[in-house]
């Protein structure tokens, strides 16, 4: 059960192709009327946001080389009451199951706020995820916070916190 919840929590955070469209406004016509979008991303935060979106797209595509490149080696990932304390730990455990789950989901970004302060940025995202489990459709609400550091290699994710629950 914990593995299922973990996969669902991560999944909510990463079905990002819709998020990329929502940020640009291109997806508004396809968004359900019940889902309002609120995007607050100033110009200074667009580069870190693009890293967050690229990470989600790479995970969904099972592009683990790109996932690895966007995570700091000492990233800390918190979810479902657990922790993965490095990039190698994440790639060796949950990344593959997260990618598998994400390949069969549809995600709608509903809110996003991002800020930059010097060489640190944070991106907070909320999503509605549509998936199926045991042949039954389900909708989940997901929240995600990513903290990034501007390194010599560019913006890298140093912390992720995912949380999700079934939508009522």
Z-matrix of the N, CA and C atoms (Angstrom, degrees):
N
C 1 1.444
C 2 1.526 1 110.70
N 3 1.363 2 116.91 1 -43.15
C 4 1.457 3 119.62 2 179.93
C 5 1.526 4 111.07 3 -60.03
N 6 1.345 5 116.75 4 -38.74
C 7 1.453 6 119.79 5 179.09
C 8 1.519 7 110.34 6 -63.68
N 9 1.324 8 118.33 7 -42.07
C 10 1.465 9 121.65 8 178.57
C 11 1.515 10 110.58 9 -61.68
N 12 1.321 11 116.94 10 -45.41
C 13 1.469 12 120.42 11 179.55
C 14 1.520 13 109.86 12 -64.35
N 15 1.323 14 116.99 13 -41.89
C 16 1.458 15 120.52 14 178.95
C 17 1.521 16 110.54 15 -60.82
N 18 1.318 17 117.10 16 -46.92
C 19 1.455 18 120.77 17 -179.93
C 20 1.522 19 109.95 18 -62.19
N 21 1.331 20 117.13 19 -41.76
C 22 1.460 21 119.95 20 179.42
C 23 1.516 22 110.96 21 -64.59
N 24 1.320 23 117.36 22 -42.16
C 25 1.459 24 120.11 23 180.00
C 26 1.523 25 110.86 24 -61.81
N 27 1.307 26 116.69 25 -45.91
C 28 1.460 27 120.04 26 179.26
C 29 1.511 28 110.99 27 -66.25
N 30 1.299 29 116.20 28 -38.50
C 31 1.444 30 120.60 29 -177.04
C 32 1.505 31 111.62 30 -61.53
N 33 1.302 32 115.05 31 -40.94
C 34 1.449 33 118.75 32 -179.75
C 35 1.504 34 111.09 33 -59.84
N 36 1.262 35 115.08 34 -34.96
C 37 1.445 36 118.87 35 -175.50
C 38 1.513 37 113.66 36 -77.71
N 39 1.312 38 118.59 37 -16.06
C 40 1.451 39 118.33 38 -167.32
C 41 1.497 40 118.86 39 -120.51
N 42 1.254 41 121.09 40 0.43
C 43 1.456 42 118.74 41 178.02
C 44 1.521 43 106.75 42 -81.03
N 45 1.309 44 116.23 43 80.12
C 46 1.458 45 121.34 44 -165.71
C 47 1.517 46 117.61 45 -97.62
N 48 1.299 47 122.67 46 -6.35
C 49 1.453 48 116.45 47 177.87
C 50 1.526 49 111.32 48 -56.76
N 51 1.310 50 117.47 49 -38.10
C 52 1.458 51 120.24 50 176.54
C 53 1.513 52 110.12 51 -64.65
N 54 1.322 53 117.23 52 -36.32
C 55 1.456 54 120.03 53 -179.70
C 56 1.521 55 111.24 54 -63.00
N 57 1.315 56 117.44 55 -38.45
C 58 1.455 57 120.21 56 179.81
C 59 1.519 58 109.61 57 -64.41
N 60 1.334 59 116.81 58 -43.44
C 61 1.462 60 119.97 59 178.13
C 62 1.515 61 111.25 60 -66.10
N 63 1.333 62 117.34 61 -40.18
C 64 1.455 63 120.17 62 -178.17
C 65 1.513 64 111.05 63 -63.63
N 66 1.321 65 116.88 64 -38.52
C 67 1.452 66 120.09 65 -179.58
C 68 1.518 67 110.68 66 -62.96
N 69 1.318 68 117.13 67 -35.88
C 70 1.454 69 120.00 68 -178.52
C 71 1.514 70 112.02 69 -85.66
N 72 1.325 71 116.88 70 -9.51
C 73 1.446 72 120.43 71 -179.52
C 74 1.518 73 112.51 72 90.42
N 75 1.322 74 118.85 73 -3.49
C 76 1.455 75 121.50 74 -175.73
C 77 1.514 76 112.86 75 -71.73
N 78 1.303 77 119.43 76 -20.84
C 79 1.454 78 121.82 77 -173.71
C 80 1.523 79 112.57 78 -97.15
N 81 1.316 80 118.94 79 -1.67
C 82 1.461 81 120.32 80 -176.74
C 83 1.520 82 112.15 81 -57.32
N 84 1.307 83 118.89 82 -37.45
C 85 1.451 84 121.22 83 -177.81
C 86 1.516 85 112.00 84 -67.60
N 87 1.324 86 118.22 85 -23.16
C 88 1.456 87 121.72 86 -177.50
C 89 1.524 88 112.87 87 -100.16
N 90 1.309 89 117.98 88 -5.57
C 91 1.456 90 120.93 89 -178.30
C 92 1.514 91 110.20 90 -74.03
N 93 1.350 92 117.27 91 139.34
C 94 1.461 93 119.16 92 175.42
C 95 1.528 94 109.69 93 -59.13
N 96 1.320 95 115.74 94 144.63
C 97 1.464 96 120.44 95 -177.93
C 98 1.519 97 111.37 96 -58.99
N 99 1.345 98 117.54 97 -27.79
C 100 1.455 99 120.83 98 -177.08
C 101 1.529 100 112.87 99 -78.90
N 102 1.327 101 117.90 100 -9.58
C 103 1.456 102 121.24 101 -177.57
C 104 1.530 103 108.93 102 -106.96
N 105 1.317 104 116.02 103 110.82
C 106 1.464 105 120.63 104 177.72
C 107 1.521 106 108.65 105 -90.04
N 108 1.334 107 116.48 106 145.03
C 109 1.449 108 120.44 107 178.74
C 110 1.517 109 109.62 108 -110.79
N 111 1.312 110 115.33 109 135.05
C 112 1.459 111 121.62 110 175.82
C 113 1.520 112 106.99 111 -134.19
N 114 1.317 113 116.59 112 108.71
C 115 1.454 114 122.04 113 -177.28
C 116 1.527 115 107.90 114 -115.44
N 117 1.335 116 116.40 115 120.05
C 118 1.461 117 122.27 116 179.34
C 119 1.526 118 107.94 117 -124.88
N 120 1.325 119 115.58 118 84.58
C 121 1.462 120 121.94 119 -177.44
C 122 1.526 121 107.77 120 -127.39
N 123 1.338 122 117.33 121 100.95
C 124 1.462 123 119.18 122 177.61
C 125 1.533 124 111.12 123 -69.07
N 126 1.301 125 115.86 124 162.97
C 127 1.473 126 121.73 125 -177.63
C 128 1.533 127 111.83 126 -52.00
N 129 1.325 128 117.75 127 -41.95
C 130 1.468 129 121.59 128 -177.68
C 131 1.524 130 112.61 129 -63.17
N 132 1.336 131 117.79 130 -22.03
C 133 1.466 132 121.42 131 -177.13
C 134 1.527 133 113.18 132 -97.56
N 135 1.314 134 118.52 133 -1.83
C 136 1.466 135 120.13 134 -175.97
C 137 1.522 136 113.09 135 -64.80
N 138 1.318 137 118.93 136 -36.63
C 139 1.471 138 120.06 137 179.05
C 140 1.530 139 111.49 138 -65.46
N 141 1.347 140 119.88 139 -47.75
C 142 1.468 141 118.74 140 176.20
C 143 1.538 142 112.36 141 -62.32
N 144 1.327 143 117.35 142 -37.60
C 145 1.460 144 120.03 143 177.96
C 146 1.522 145 110.42 144 -62.91
N 147 1.315 146 117.45 145 -38.39
C 148 1.466 147 119.31 146 178.61
C 149 1.529 148 110.99 147 -64.58
N 150 1.332 149 117.58 148 -32.39
C 151 1.468 150 120.68 149 175.81
C 152 1.527 151 109.88 150 -67.48
N 153 1.323 152 117.60 151 -43.55
C 154 1.471 153 121.37 152 177.64
C 155 1.528 154 109.78 153 -59.54
N 156 1.324 155 117.17 154 -46.55
C 157 1.462 156 120.66 155 179.52
C 158 1.524 157 111.78 156 -64.53
N 159 1.334 158 117.13 157 -41.16
C 160 1.464 159 120.78 158 178.83
C 161 1.527 160 110.74 159 -64.40
N 162 1.329 161 116.87 160 -38.25
C 163 1.463 162 121.06 161 177.54
C 164 1.531 163 110.22 162 -61.07
N 165 1.331 164 116.61 163 -48.30
C 166 1.465 165 120.15 164 179.98
C 167 1.513 166 112.24 165 -62.22
N 168 1.326 167 116.89 166 -42.62
C 169 1.463 168 120.56 167 179.15
C 170 1.527 169 110.91 168 -65.22
N 171 1.324 170 117.34 169 -40.37
C 172 1.468 171 121.00 170 179.00
C 173 1.521 172 110.81 171 -65.42
N 174 1.319 173 117.27 172 -41.13
C 175 1.465 174 119.73 173 179.11
C 176 1.522 175 110.20 174 -64.82
N 177 1.324 176 116.73 175 -45.54
C 178 1.470 177 120.21 176 179.30
C 179 1.527 178 111.35 177 -60.32
N 180 1.333 179 117.70 178 -34.96
C 181 1.470 180 122.54 179 -179.36
C 182 1.530 181 112.90 180 -86.32
N 183 1.317 182 117.23 181 3.56
C 184 1.469 183 122.36 182 -176.45
C 185 1.525 184 112.01 183 58.24
N 186 1.323 185 116.72 184 33.02
C 187 1.462 186 122.47 185 177.08
C 188 1.532 187 107.56 186 -90.97
N 189 1.327 188 115.63 187 78.46
C 190 1.460 189 120.30 188 -173.04
C 191 1.523 190 113.09 189 -69.85
N 192 1.312 191 118.12 190 -22.76
C 193 1.467 192 120.49 191 173.21
C 194 1.520 193 110.76 192 -63.83
N 195 1.328 194 116.34 193 -43.82
C 196 1.467 195 120.22 194 177.74
C 197 1.532 196 110.95 195 -70.20
N 198 1.328 197 117.69 196 -39.68
C 199 1.463 198 120.72 197 175.85
C 200 1.523 199 109.05 198 -55.95
N 201 1.316 200 116.45 199 -48.04
C 202 1.463 201 121.69 200 179.74
C 203 1.525 202 111.40 201 -60.00
N 204 1.324 203 116.44 202 -42.83
C 205 1.467 204 120.57 203 -177.05
C 206 1.525 205 112.67 204 -64.74
N 207 1.319 206 117.75 205 -28.20
C 208 1.463 207 121.11 206 -176.14
C 209 1.528 208 113.58 207 -91.53
N 210 1.319 209 116.66 208 -11.66
C 211 1.471 210 121.30 209 178.22
C 212 1.520 211 110.04 210 -97.84
N 213 1.309 212 116.15 211 136.10
C 214 1.457 213 120.94 212 171.05
C 215 1.532 214 107.88 213 -66.10
N 216 1.326 215 119.15 214 144.56
C 217 1.470 216 120.06 215 179.53
C 218 1.532 217 113.22 216 -55.96
N 219 1.330 218 117.70 217 -30.82
C 220 1.471 219 120.96 218 -177.92
C 221 1.530 220 112.76 219 -100.73
N 222 1.355 221 117.52 220 23.54
C 223 1.464 222 120.71 221 179.99
C 224 1.536 223 110.43 222 -54.68
N 225 1.307 224 115.38 223 145.31
C 226 1.466 225 121.57 224 174.25
C 227 1.521 226 106.90 225 -117.82
N 228 1.331 227 116.24 226 123.26
C 229 1.458 228 122.41 227 -178.46
C 230 1.516 229 108.06 228 -115.33
N 231 1.334 230 115.90 229 120.44
C 232 1.458 231 122.33 230 179.03
C 233 1.522 232 109.40 231 -112.22
N 234 1.328 233 115.65 232 131.64
C 235 1.460 234 120.49 233 176.82
C 236 1.519 235 110.04 234 -163.96
N 237 1.307 236 115.55 235 147.34
C 238 1.451 237 122.55 236 174.33
C 239 1.525 238 112.38 237 47.71
N 240 1.326 239 116.30 238 36.61
C 241 1.449 240 120.57 239 178.47
C 242 1.514 241 114.70 240 77.96
N 243 1.322 242 117.69 241 4.04
C 244 1.459 243 121.26 242 -179.39
C 245 1.513 244 111.29 243 -117.16
N 246 1.334 245 115.70 244 176.98
C 247 1.460 246 120.86 245 -178.82
C 248 1.520 247 110.33 246 -144.73
N 249 1.328 248 114.15 247 143.84
C 250 1.458 249 121.86 248 167.05
C 251 1.516 250 104.42 249 -119.86
N 252 1.316 251 116.70 250 125.32
C 253 1.460 252 121.83 251 -166.21
C 254 1.523 253 115.03 252 -102.90
N 255 1.324 254 117.03 253 14.66
C 256 1.470 255 119.21 254 176.04
C 257 1.522 256 109.09 255 -165.15
N 258 1.311 257 114.05 256 162.84
C 259 1.463 258 120.83 257 176.08
C 260 1.527 259 110.06 258 -61.15
N 261 1.329 260 116.86 259 -44.34
C 262 1.469 261 119.37 260 -177.83
C 263 1.527 262 111.50 261 -65.93
N 264 1.326 263 117.34 262 -35.81
C 265 1.465 264 119.47 263 177.13
C 266 1.529 265 110.27 264 -64.32
N 267 1.331 266 117.42 265 -44.87
C 268 1.460 267 120.55 266 179.22
C 269 1.530 268 111.18 267 -63.16
N 270 1.326 269 116.70 268 -48.07
C 271 1.464 270 119.96 269 -178.68
C 272 1.524 271 111.67 270 -64.49
N 273 1.320 272 117.33 271 -29.53
C 274 1.459 273 121.02 272 179.43
C 275 1.517 274 114.29 273 -83.46
N 276 1.320 275 117.77 274 -9.21
C 277 1.463 276 119.92 275 -176.99
C 278 1.525 277 112.72 276 -124.16
N 279 1.312 278 117.25 277 -85.87
C 280 1.466 279 121.06 278 -168.78
C 281 1.521 280 116.15 279 -82.42
N 282 1.295 281 119.64 280 -18.73
C 283 1.467 282 120.46 281 -174.12
C 284 1.528 283 112.31 282 -56.81
N 285 1.314 284 117.81 283 -43.68
C 286 1.466 285 120.35 284 -177.33
C 287 1.526 286 112.19 285 -66.74
N 288 1.315 287 117.76 286 -42.47
C 289 1.469 288 119.41 287 178.58
C 290 1.524 289 110.77 288 -70.25
N 291 1.327 290 117.75 289 -33.49
C 292 1.465 291 120.81 290 176.20
C 293 1.530 292 109.96 291 -62.46
N 294 1.325 293 116.07 292 -45.83
C 295 1.466 294 121.08 293 -179.15
C 296 1.526 295 110.82 294 -63.30
N 297 1.306 296 117.07 295 -42.03
C 298 1.463 297 120.88 296 -179.96
C 299 1.523 298 110.52 297 -61.93
N 300 1.296 299 117.50 298 -45.84
C 301 1.462 300 120.99 299 179.90
C 302 1.530 301 110.95 300 -63.91
N 303 1.321 302 116.22 301 -45.02
C 304 1.461 303 120.50 302 -176.37
C 305 1.525 304 113.05 303 -62.48
N 306 1.317 305 116.93 304 -28.34
C 307 1.460 306 119.22 305 -177.16
C 308 1.527 307 112.00 306 -64.27
N 309 1.324 308 118.23 307 -18.15
C 310 1.463 309 121.07 308 -179.43
C 311 1.511 310 113.88 309 -113.38
N 312 1.322 311 118.40 310 23.61
C 313 1.460 312 120.61 311 -177.46
C 314 1.524 313 111.88 312 -119.59
N 315 1.308 314 114.62 313 163.56
C 316 1.466 315 122.10 314 171.31
C 317 1.522 316 106.55 315 -123.40
N 318 1.315 317 116.83 316 131.16
C 319 1.458 318 121.57 317 -176.85
C 320 1.519 319 110.36 318 -120.65
N 321 1.324 320 115.34 319 142.89
C 322 1.462 321 121.51 320 175.24
C 323 1.520 322 108.26 321 -125.21
N 324 1.324 323 116.13 322 114.30
C 325 1.461 324 121.01 323 174.88
C 326 1.526 325 107.83 324 -68.93
N 327 1.331 326 116.84 325 127.04
C 328 1.461 327 119.88 326 -179.03
C 329 1.524 328 112.81 327 -108.59
N 330 1.317 329 117.19 328 -32.96
C 331 1.467 330 121.83 329 178.64
C 332 1.520 331 109.13 330 -147.31
N 333 1.318 332 115.57 331 145.64
C 334 1.466 333 119.99 332 173.76
C 335 1.522 334 108.11 333 -152.74
N 336 1.324 335 114.78 334 134.56
C 337 1.458 336 122.78 335 173.75
C 338 1.517 337 106.72 336 -130.93
N 339 1.325 338 116.76 337 137.41
C 340 1.459 339 120.73 338 178.99
C 341 1.521 340 109.06 339 -141.07
N 342 1.329 341 115.32 340 146.16
C 343 1.458 342 121.39 341 178.62
C 344 1.522 343 109.36 342 -144.51
N 345 1.337 344 115.30 343 154.03
C 346 1.460 345 122.75 344 176.18
C 347 1.513 346 107.77 345 -126.03
N 348 1.335 347 115.89 346 137.25
C 349 1.457 348 122.21 347 173.84
C 350 1.526 349 106.37 348 -135.45
N 351 1.315 350 116.43 349 98.91
C 352 1.462 351 120.31 350 -177.62
C 353 1.511 352 111.26 351 66.75
N 354 1.324 353 116.44 352 -122.78
C 355 1.465 354 121.75 353 -179.53
C 356 1.521 355 112.75 354 -97.46
N 357 1.331 356 116.58 355 18.61
C 358 1.459 357 121.81 356 178.49
C 359 1.521 358 109.23 357 -125.15
N 360 1.315 359 115.46 358 139.47
C 361 1.464 360 120.92 359 177.07
C 362 1.515 361 108.71 360 -136.73
N 363 1.326 362 115.70 361 154.37
C 364 1.457 363 120.51 362 171.60
C 365 1.520 364 108.73 363 -134.15
N 366 1.328 365 114.40 364 146.11
C 367 1.456 366 121.89 365 179.54
C 368 1.524 367 106.73 366 -132.45
N 369 1.331 368 116.29 367 119.13
C 370 1.464 369 122.15 368 178.49
C 371 1.522 370 107.90 369 -110.24
N 372 1.321 371 116.31 370 125.26
C 373 1.466 372 121.62 371 -176.71
C 374 1.520 373 110.39 372 -128.76
N 375 1.327 374 114.85 373 145.41
C 376 1.464 375 122.12 374 173.04
C 377 1.516 376 107.11 375 -124.00
N 378 1.335 377 115.51 376 139.26
C 379 1.462 378 120.70 377 -177.76
C 380 1.513 379 111.37 378 -139.01
N 381 1.315 380 113.40 379 158.27
C 382 1.452 381 121.58 380 168.24
C 383 1.521 382 105.38 381 -112.85
N 384 1.319 383 116.78 382 127.26
C 385 1.454 384 121.25 383 -175.97
C 386 1.521 385 109.53 384 -116.23
N 387 1.315 386 115.27 385 132.34
C 388 1.464 387 121.96 386 177.75
C 389 1.521 388 107.60 387 -111.40
N 390 1.320 389 115.64 388 122.56
C 391 1.457 390 121.70 389 -177.17
C 392 1.520 391 108.37 390 -146.04
N 393 1.304 392 116.04 391 -175.33
C 394 1.459 393 119.95 392 173.50
C 395 1.512 394 108.26 393 -136.81
N 396 1.324 395 113.76 394 148.68
C 397 1.459 396 120.93 395 177.80
C 398 1.512 397 106.94 396 -135.92
N 399 1.319 398 115.34 397 125.30
C 400 1.460 399 121.06 398 -177.21
C 401 1.525 400 111.41 399 54.05
N 402 1.333 401 116.40 400 38.41
C 403 1.455 402 122.04 401 177.75
C 404 1.514 403 115.41 402 78.04
N 405 1.329 404 117.54 403 2.73
C 406 1.463 405 120.72 404 -179.47
C 407 1.524 406 109.42 405 -109.45
N 408 1.344 407 116.76 406 134.67
C 409 1.471 408 118.69 407 178.94
C 410 1.523 409 111.32 408 -69.24
N 411 1.319 410 115.30 409 148.40
C 412 1.459 411 120.18 410 175.88
C 413 1.520 412 108.95 411 -146.23
N 414 1.317 413 114.89 412 152.61
C 415 1.457 414 121.54 413 176.76
C 416 1.520 415 107.39 414 -123.21
N 417 1.318 416 115.36 415 132.48
C 418 1.453 417 121.64 416 -179.39
C 419 1.519 418 110.04 417 -121.30
N 420 1.318 419 116.37 418 147.72
C 421 1.461 420 122.59 419 170.26
C 422 1.520 421 106.72 420 -101.29
N 423 1.331 422 116.68 421 134.52
C 424 1.456 423 121.18 422 -175.75
C 425 1.513 424 110.55 423 -132.58
N 426 1.315 425 115.55 424 142.76
C 427 1.453 426 121.10 425 171.06
C 428 1.522 427 108.32 426 -124.32
N 429 1.325 428 114.49 427 149.59
C 430 1.456 429 120.75 428 -177.11
C 431 1.522 430 108.27 429 -146.31
N 432 1.310 431 116.05 430 134.66
C 433 1.457 432 121.16 431 169.51
C 434 1.516 433 107.26 432 -123.47
N 435 1.340 434 115.83 433 129.43
C 436 1.455 435 120.69 434 174.03
C 437 1.518 436 107.98 435 -122.80
N 438 1.323 437 115.14 436 134.16
C 439 1.463 438 122.36 437 175.02
C 440 1.520 439 105.97 438 -109.55
N 441 1.330 440 115.50 439 133.92
C 442 1.461 441 121.15 440 -178.14
C 443 1.517 442 110.36 441 -124.04
N 444 1.320 443 115.89 442 150.66
C 445 1.465 444 122.72 443 175.19
C 446 1.520 445 108.01 444 -118.30
N 447 1.307 446 116.37 445 138.93
C 448 1.453 447 121.22 446 177.10
C 449 1.530 448 107.56 447 -86.11
N 450 1.324 449 116.39 448 106.22
C 451 1.459 450 122.98 449 -175.37
C 452 1.533 451 109.89 450 -104.67
N 453 1.296 452 116.58 451 179.26
C 454 1.466 453 121.13 452 176.36
C 455 1.530 454 110.98 453 -61.26
N 456 1.339 455 116.79 454 -25.86
C 457 1.470 456 122.12 455 178.50
C 458 1.521 457 112.47 456 -90.30
N 459 1.326 458 118.00 457 -0.58
C 460 1.463 459 121.77 458 -176.22
C 461 1.520 460 110.52 459 108.79
N 462 1.327 461 116.08 460 -171.57
C 463 1.466 462 120.84 461 -179.78
C 464 1.517 463 110.23 462 -67.26
N 465 1.346 464 116.16 463 130.67
C 466 1.463 465 122.70 464 177.92
C 467 1.522 466 108.63 465 -130.77
N 468 1.321 467 115.75 466 144.83
C 469 1.466 468 122.14 467 -179.81
C 470 1.525 469 108.15 468 -79.07
N 471 1.349 470 116.33 469 122.58
C 472 1.462 471 121.34 470 -179.75
C 473 1.529 472 112.49 471 -108.79
N 474 1.326 473 116.27 472 -15.65
C 475 1.466 474 119.38 473 179.28
C 476 1.523 475 109.37 474 -154.49
N 477 1.328 476 115.50 475 137.94
C 478 1.467 477 122.39 476 174.88
C 479 1.523 478 107.75 477 -131.99
N 480 1.325 479 115.64 478 137.47
C 481 1.459 480 121.04 479 171.39
C 482 1.519 481 107.53 480 -130.99
N 483 1.340 482 116.08 481 120.20
C 484 1.466 483 122.30 482 179.88
C 485 1.510 484 109.90 483 -115.38
N 486 1.312 485 115.58 484 143.70
C 487 1.459 486 121.92 485 175.06
C 488 1.520 487 108.35 486 -148.18
N 489 1.320 488 116.57 487 141.96
C 490 1.467 489 119.65 488 178.06
C 491 1.518 490 110.26 489 -150.31
N 492 1.335 491 113.06 490 162.89
C 493 1.461 492 120.76 491 176.64
C 494 1.514 493 108.51 492 -156.08
N 495 1.325 494 117.21 493 156.89
C 496 1.463 495 118.39 494 174.79
C 497 1.532 496 109.21 495 -63.25
N 498 1.321 497 115.48 496 140.16
C 499 1.467 498 119.66 497 178.53
C 500 1.521 499 108.42 498 -80.43
N 501 1.317 500 114.81 499 136.63
C 502 1.470 501 119.06 500 -179.30
C 503 1.510 502 110.32 501 -83.84
